[in-house]
């Protein structure tokens, strides 16, 4: 049910895949359960059947529905078409909060304008890494940081999902007079249930997108090093992405193609039991759900220490390794596989306990809502308005 302090919240994102999508789905579901009227605006050309299934399951909770239009990952003239569709949704659905996620969703949520609505709408932004993960000093990084600086003027509250990204903003965009909150990604109690091993369990499992930033090529090279030293290890690579064909070819060149099975995207709890150890060889991350979920389930982990990953490991961060280092990765994999089962399980349980105490789904949801309310108070927007809480239009479909 709605109340006079409920909010109408429209989440804006690009691709309904990966950790960003997980974050938005969790946030939307829990906000709706707390009496808010929530909707999603996202890409119609990515996500496949899995996104369709997730959105269909979520739909009954979304009073503002789902709007899907085609969007490109990089800037493109078609962005104007998507922005016009967002403007229509903005006018039709009358959100109190436009919450942009990721670089593209954040840009859309802050660029869209309608004079009849702007005075009553606050704009929140959660980067999820995005443009902040580009290599500092490169032309693209400088371009995107300049864009972030301009868009900051259209932002009421930043809801950074990690201290790492908040620090990158200060370092490369600068201080801001807008509200800034760090609202850590959170997971629910169900994530802490034990994982059952699959009958065909291998040595290693990787779960994530197949693209350069994830460092799967480094993992393949580490497997090659181990094989040349007489140790054959097997890998289940779970996920999809633009680099799958290149990674398969790389595995052939390194001589480990027969040791790797590639499978499409699947729920992480179905994936984790496929390997005794999960490997995260990333070159860039913000605060990845894949590690939160694996750590919660007490899955033994080997991971690089990039981005916000040390925040997840906390007192256990000494076990993290550098990115782009096949030798270090091979040594860490071998050490974890050869660790006695009791010690390996104890280390995984200790990390699970740390995650349970720091990365709560409830804290994430309440932190976001508190950020919205603080931004509304700062703008002196009333808590209620005429007709607030009335039934809203059915789901808007703008294409796709």
Residue pairs with C-beta under 8 A, 6 or more apart in sequence:
1 35
2 35
2 36
2 37
2 388
2 389
3 35
3 389
4 383
4 384
4 388
4 389
5 383
5 384
6 35
6 36
6 37
6 388
6 389
7 31
7 36
7 37
7 96
7 97
7 369
7 372
8 36
8 37
8 38
8 63
8 64
8 93
8 94
8 95
8 96
8 97
8 392
9 28
9 31
9 36
9 37
9 38
9 39
9 64
9 95
9 96
9 97
9 99
9 372
10 38
10 39
10 40
10 41
10 64
10 89
10 90
10 93
10 95
10 97
10 98
10 99
11 24
11 27
11 28
11 38
11 39
11 40
11 41
11 99
11 101
11 105
12 41
12 42
12 86
12 98
12 99
12 100
12 101
12 105
12 106
12 108
12 109
13 20
13 21
13 24
13 40
13 41
13 42
13 43
13 100
13 101
13 102
13 104
13 105
14 42
14 43
14 46
14 71
14 73
14 102
14 104
14 105
15 21
15 42
15 43
15 46
15 47
15 71
15 73
16 42
16 43
16 46
16 47
16 51
16 54
16 55
17 46
17 47
17 50
17 51
17 209
17 265
18 208
18 209
19 128
19 185
19 288
19 289
19 290
20 101
20 102
20 128
21 47
21 51
21 54
22 289
23 101
23 126
23 128
23 161
23 185
23 289
24 40
24 101
25 54
25 58
26 186
26 188
26 361
26 364
26 365
27 364
27 365
27 368
28 38
28 40
28 58
28 61
28 62
29 58
29 61
30 361
30 362
30 365
31 38
31 365
31 368
31 369
32 38
32 61
32 62
32 63
33 61
34 365
34 369
36 369
37 63
37 64
37 389
37 392
38 61
38 62
38 63
38 64
39 62
39 63
39 64
39 65
39 66
39 67
39 89
39 93
39 95
39 395
40 55
40 58
40 62
40 65
40 66
40 67
41 66
41 67
41 68
41 69
41 85
41 86
41 89
41 105
41 108
42 66
42 67
42 68
42 71
42 105
43 68
43 69
43 70
43 71
43 400
44 68
44 69
44 70
44 71
44 399
44 400
45 70
45 71
45 400
48 265
50 265
50 266
55 66
58 66
59 65
59 66
59 395
62 395
63 392
64 93
64 95
64 392
65 93
65 392
65 393
65 394
65 395
65 396
66 395
66 396
66 397
67 85
67 86
67 89
67 395
67 396
67 397
67 398
68 397
68 398
68 399
68 400
69 81
69 82
69 85
69 86
69 398
69 399
69 400
70 78
70 81
70 82
70 399
70 400
71 78
71 79
71 82
71 104
72 78
72 79
73 104
79 108
82 108
83 108
83 111
83 112
85 398
85 399
86 108
86 109
86 112
87 112
87 113
87 114
88 396
88 398
89 396
89 398
90 98
90 112
90 114
90 117
90 121
91 114
91 116
91 117
92 393
92 396
93 392
93 393
93 396
94 117
95 121
96 120
96 121
96 122
96 372
96 376
96 381
97 121
97 122
97 123
97 124
97 372
98 109
98 110
98 112
98 121
98 122
98 123
98 124
99 109
99 123
99 124
99 125
99 126
99 159
99 368
99 372
100 106
100 107
100 108
100 109
100 110
100 123
100 124
100 125
100 126
101 126
101 128
102 126
102 127
102 128
102 129
102 130
103 127
103 130
103 131
103 144
104 130
106 125
106 126
106 127
106 130
106 151
107 147
107 151
109 123
109 124
109 125
110 123
110 125
110 151
110 154
110 155
111 151
111 154
119 381
120 381
120 385
122 156
122 157
122 372
122 375
122 376
122 379
122 381
123 154
123 155
123 156
123 157
124 155
124 156
124 157
124 158
124 159
124 368
124 371
124 372
124 375
125 151
125 155
125 157
125 158
125 159
126 158
126 159
126 160
126 161
126 183
127 160
127 161
127 165
127 169
127 286
128 161
128 165
128 286
129 165
129 284
129 285
129 286
129 307
131 141
131 144
131 145
131 147
131 148
132 148
132 165
132 168
132 169
132 172
132 286
133 213
133 284
133 285
133 286
133 307
134 140
134 141
134 144
135 141
136 172
141 172
145 172
145 173
148 169
148 172
148 173
149 173
149 174
152 158
152 173
152 176
152 178
155 176
155 178
156 178
156 179
156 375
156 378
156 379
157 178
157 179
157 180
157 181
157 371
157 372
157 374
157 375
158 166
158 169
158 176
158 178
158 179
158 180
158 181
159 181
159 183
159 367
159 368
159 371
160 166
160 169
160 180
160 181
160 182
160 183
161 182
161 183
161 184
161 185
161 286
161 287
161 308
162 182
162 184
162 185
162 286
162 287
162 307
162 308
162 311
163 182
163 308
163 311
164 286
164 287
164 307
164 308
164 311
165 286
165 287
165 307
165 308
166 180
166 182
169 176
179 371
179 374
179 375
179 378
181 367
181 370
181 371
181 374
183 363
183 364
183 367
183 368
183 371
184 287
184 311
184 358
184 359
184 363
184 364
184 367
185 287
185 289
185 292
185 359
185 364
186 359
186 360
186 361
186 362
186 363
186 364
186 365
187 289
187 292
187 293
187 296
187 355
187 359
187 360
187 361
188 361
191 269
191 292
191 293
191 296
191 297
192 296
192 297
192 352
192 356
193 297
194 297
194 298
195 269
195 272
195 273
195 297
195 298
195 299
196 273
197 273
197 276
198 273
198 274
200 274
201 273
201 274
201 275
201 276
202 234
202 235
202 236
202 261
202 274
202 275
202 276
203 233
203 234
203 235
203 275
203 276
203 277
203 337
204 219
204 233
204 234
204 235
204 236
204 275
204 276
204 277
204 278
204 279
204 333
205 235
205 236
205 237
205 238
205 271
205 272
205 274
205 275
205 277
205 278
205 279
206 216
206 219
206 235
206 236
206 237
206 238
206 239
206 278
206 279
206 280
206 281
207 238
207 239
207 268
207 271
207 272
207 278
207 290
207 294
208 214
208 216
208 238
208 239
208 280
208 282
208 288
208 290
209 239
209 240
209 241
210 216
210 237
210 239
210 240
210 241
210 242
210 243
210 244
210 247
211 241
211 242
211 243
212 243
212 283
213 282
213 283
213 284
214 241
214 281
214 282
214 283
215 281
215 282
215 283
215 304
215 323
215 324
216 237
216 243
216 247
216 281
217 247
217 250
218 281
218 283
218 323
218 324
218 325
218 326
218 329
219 235
219 279
219 281
219 329
220 247
220 250
220 251
220 254
220 256
220 260
221 254
221 326
222 281
222 326
222 327
222 329
222 330
222 333
223 233
223 235
223 254
223 256
223 259
223 260
223 330
224 254
224 255
224 256
224 326
225 326
225 327
225 330
226 232
226 233
226 330
226 333
226 334
227 233
227 255
227 256
227 259
231 334
232 259
233 259
233 333
233 337
234 259
234 260
234 261
235 256
235 259
235 260
235 261
235 275
235 279
236 260
236 261
236 263
236 271
236 274
236 275
237 247
237 260
237 261
237 262
237 263
238 263
238 264
238 265
238 266
238 271
238 274
239 263
239 264
239 265
240 264
240 265
244 262
247 262
248 257
248 262
251 257
251 259
251 260
263 271
268 289
268 290
268 293
268 294
269 293
269 297
272 278
272 293
272 294
272 297
272 299
276 300
276 337
277 299
277 300
277 301
277 302
277 333
277 336
277 337
278 294
278 299
278 300
278 301
278 302
279 301
279 302
279 303
279 329
279 333
280 288
280 290
280 291
280 301
280 302
280 303
280 304
280 309
281 303
281 304
281 323
281 329
282 288
282 303
282 304
282 306
282 307
282 309
282 323
283 304
283 306
283 323
283 324
284 306
284 307
285 306
285 307
285 308
285 309
286 307
286 308
287 307
287 308
287 309
287 311
287 312
288 307
288 308
288 309
288 312
291 301
291 303
291 309
291 312
292 312
292 355
292 359
294 301
295 301
295 312
295 313
295 348
295 351
295 352
295 354
295 355
296 352
296 355
296 356
297 352
298 345
298 348
298 349
298 351
298 352
299 348
300 336
300 339
300 344
300 345
300 347
300 348
301 336
301 348
301 351
302 321
302 329
302 332
302 333
302 336
303 309
303 313
303 319
303 320
303 321
304 320
304 321
304 322
304 323
304 329
305 313
305 317
305 320
305 321
305 322
305 323
306 323
309 317
309 320
310 317
310 320
312 355
312 359
313 319
313 320
313 351
313 354
314 354
314 358
315 354
316 347
316 350
316 351
316 354
319 332
319 347
321 328
321 329
321 332
322 328
336 344
339 347
376 383
